[in-house]
Amino acid sequence: MKNMKAGLKTGVGGRFIPIPLDVLRLDSIVDFDLYIQSESSPAEAFRSHRELFGRTGSTMAPVLYRQRDLPFTEETLGRLRENQVEFLYLDATQESIYRRYVERNLGALLADPHVDVQTKATGLYASVHGLLKDVLAHPMAEDVVVRSKTFAEQTVSFMLRERAALESLMRVMSTDYYTYTHSVNVFVFCVALAQRVGMDPPVMTRFALGALLHDIGKSKIDPSIINHKGKLSEEQWKVIKMHPVYGCEILETHKVNDEIVLDVTRHHHEKLTGAGYPDGLRGGQISQYVRCATISDIFDALTTKRAYKDALKSYPALKLIKEEMAAELDPVLFQRFVLMVGNRSA
């Protein structure tokens, strides 16, 4: 351990990210350095792990425990358990490597009966968050659709298998608005709502992929417009309203021809009254998939914090939707949605 301490590094601002031991899969090659901090409590580590997305994280000074590119063995895990270590730590500068590691091993993590649901949900949310961050930064990357399909399949399976999946995911949802965090939250709400209206699993997976990529078109819009504080000008609004069209163009470039995926991407801002965009669809022209996505999209937009407004709690957000947007949304699906998120903090 003495030599390892000599090699200690610190993250940006001295930040370290806690990693639950259950996320590290036996006999996998861990391609990032692992640090240890015996003084941290499980509760403190879990709170920090919820902030995996680069804004807080632990400010303690763990010491180097294992260098990268070593297998994580049963013997290693046993020693840590014997010493009552529940979390190891990651240098924040290696966060992207960690995300890819979790992504590669996510299927095994989610299927492991010995891992608690909250740990699974935290790993899943962080992984999907990392995916969307990559997708919006590099929408034309060759692996965009393949990675997204894998996450759609794994998330549907997880939510069908675990009764507490939605509740656990909601505990770690980010309430700060970024296009990628919003996309992850909408994706989660869409899959949960699809489950509650009885969609068949194969159809749910297609719908989930559309929900996951529904805002990919925003990658083609100037960030100064996306992040604009206050009311948009008429010209800015015209640009914003093009993002569903851009999204379909990007997906078609990737050879995506699934009608559900393209429908959700192009039409998630359509309203039953015909007041939506980009095609002004109304009533029966709007599919069940789009209706589910629209409700999820509006709810998350209201319950996340932006530079120019605070986030609403669930009850005020649902009340506002009912009072001001009822004619625009499917009343049966909205009622299902209200019951679904009813346990979220008021």
BELGIPE-V855944 format. One record per residue. N is the residue number from 1. SS is DSSP state (hx for helix, st for strand, lp for the rest). BURIAL is I if it has 24 or more other C-alpha atoms within 12 Angstrom, else O. Layout:
# BELGIPE-V855944
<<N/SS/BURIAL> <N/SS/BURIAL>>
This chain:
# BELGIPE-V855944
<<1/lp/O> <2/hx/O> <3/hx/O> <4/hx/O> <5/hx/O> <6/hx/O> <7/lp/O> <8/lp/I> <9/lp/I> <10/lp/I> <11/lp/I> <12/hx/O> <13/hx/O> <14/hx/O> <15/lp/I> <16/st/I> <17/st/I> <18/st/I> <19/st/I> <20/st/I> <21/hx/I> <22/hx/I> <23/hx/I> <24/lp/I> <25/lp/I> <26/lp/O> <27/lp/O> <28/st/O> <29/st/I> <30/st/I> <31/lp/I> <32/lp/I> <33/lp/I> <34/st/I> <35/st/I> <36/st/I> <37/lp/I> <38/lp/I> <39/lp/O> <40/lp/I> <41/lp/O> <42/hx/O> <43/hx/O> <44/hx/I> <45/hx/I> <46/hx/I> <47/hx/O> <48/hx/I> <49/hx/I> <50/hx/I> <51/lp/I> <52/lp/I> <53/lp/I> <54/lp/I> <55/lp/O> <56/lp/O> <57/lp/I> <58/st/I> <59/lp/I> <60/lp/I> <61/lp/I> <62/lp/I> <63/st/I> <64/st/I> <65/st/I> <66/st/I> <67/lp/I> <68/lp/O> <69/lp/O> <70/st/O> <71/st/O> <72/st/I> <73/lp/O> <74/hx/O> <75/hx/O> <76/hx/O> <77/hx/I> <78/hx/O> <79/hx/O> <80/hx/O> <81/hx/O> <82/hx/O> <83/lp/O> <84/lp/O> <85/lp/I> <86/lp/I> <87/st/I> <88/st/I> <89/st/I> <90/st/I> <91/st/I> <92/hx/I> <93/hx/O> <94/hx/I> <95/hx/I> <96/hx/I> <97/hx/O> <98/hx/I> <99/hx/I> <100/hx/I> <101/hx/I> <102/hx/I> <103/hx/I> <104/hx/I> <105/hx/I> <106/hx/I> <107/hx/I> <108/hx/I> <109/hx/I> <110/hx/I> <111/hx/I> <112/lp/O> <113/lp/O> <114/lp/O> <115/lp/O> <116/lp/O> <117/hx/I> <118/hx/I> <119/hx/I> <120/hx/I> <121/hx/I> <122/hx/I> <123/hx/I> <124/hx/I> <125/hx/I> <126/hx/I> <127/hx/I> <128/hx/I> <129/hx/I> <130/hx/I> <131/hx/I> <132/hx/I> <133/hx/I> <134/hx/I> <135/hx/I> <136/hx/I> <137/hx/O> <138/lp/O> <139/lp/I> <140/lp/O> <141/lp/O> <142/lp/O> <143/lp/O> <144/hx/I> <145/hx/I> <146/hx/O> <147/hx/I> <148/hx/I> <149/hx/I> <150/hx/I> <151/hx/I> <152/hx/I> <153/hx/I> <154/hx/I> <155/hx/I> <156/hx/I> <157/hx/I> <158/hx/I> <159/hx/I> <160/hx/I> <161/hx/O> <162/lp/I> <163/lp/O> <164/lp/O> <165/hx/I> <166/hx/I> <167/hx/I> <168/hx/I> <169/hx/I> <170/hx/I> <171/hx/I> <172/hx/I> <173/lp/I> <174/lp/I> <175/lp/I> <176/st/I> <177/lp/I> <178/lp/I> <179/hx/I> <180/hx/I> <181/hx/I> <182/hx/I> <183/hx/I> <184/hx/I> <185/hx/I> <186/hx/I> <187/hx/I> <188/hx/I> <189/hx/I> <190/hx/I> <191/hx/I> <192/hx/I> <193/hx/I> <194/hx/I> <195/hx/I> <196/hx/I> <197/lp/I> <198/lp/O> <199/lp/O> <200/lp/O> <201/hx/I> <202/hx/O> <203/hx/I> <204/hx/I> <205/hx/I> <206/hx/I> <207/hx/I> <208/hx/I> <209/hx/I> <210/hx/I> <211/hx/I> <212/hx/I> <213/lp/I> <214/lp/I> <215/lp/I> <216/hx/I> <217/hx/I> <218/hx/I> <219/hx/I> <220/hx/I> <221/lp/I> <222/lp/O> <223/hx/O> <224/hx/O> <225/hx/I> <226/hx/I> <227/lp/O> <228/lp/O> <229/lp/O> <230/lp/O> <231/lp/O> <232/lp/O> <233/lp/O> <234/hx/O> <235/hx/O> <236/hx/O> <237/hx/O> <238/hx/O> <239/hx/I> <240/hx/I> <241/lp/I> <242/lp/I> <243/hx/I> <244/hx/I> <245/hx/I> <246/hx/I> <247/hx/I> <248/hx/I> <249/hx/I> <250/hx/I> <251/hx/I> <252/hx/O> <253/hx/O> <254/lp/O> <255/lp/O> <256/lp/I> <257/lp/O> <258/lp/O> <259/hx/O> <260/hx/I> <261/hx/I> <262/hx/I> <263/hx/I> <264/hx/I> <265/hx/I> <266/hx/I> <267/hx/I> <268/lp/I> <269/lp/I> <270/lp/I> <271/lp/I> <272/lp/I> <273/lp/O> <274/lp/O> <275/lp/O> <276/lp/I> <277/lp/I> <278/lp/I> <279/lp/O> <280/lp/O> <281/lp/I> <282/lp/I> <283/hx/O> <284/hx/O> <285/hx/O> <286/lp/I> <287/lp/I> <288/hx/I> <289/hx/I> <290/hx/I> <291/hx/I> <292/hx/I> <293/hx/I> <294/hx/I> <295/hx/I> <296/hx/I> <297/hx/I> <298/hx/I> <299/hx/I> <300/hx/I> <301/hx/I> <302/hx/I> <303/lp/I> <304/lp/I> <305/st/O> <306/st/I> <307/lp/O> <308/lp/O> <309/st/O> <310/lp/O> <311/lp/O> <312/lp/I> <313/lp/I> <314/hx/I> <315/hx/O> <316/hx/O> <317/hx/I> <318/hx/I> <319/hx/O> <320/hx/O> <321/hx/I> <322/hx/O> <323/hx/O> <324/hx/O> <325/hx/I> <326/hx/O> <327/hx/O> <328/hx/I> <329/lp/I> <330/lp/I> <331/hx/O> <332/hx/O> <333/hx/I> <334/hx/I> <335/hx/O> <336/hx/I> <337/hx/I> <338/hx/I> <339/hx/O> <340/hx/I> <341/lp/I> <342/lp/O> <343/lp/O> <344/lp/I> <345/lp/O> <346/lp/O>>
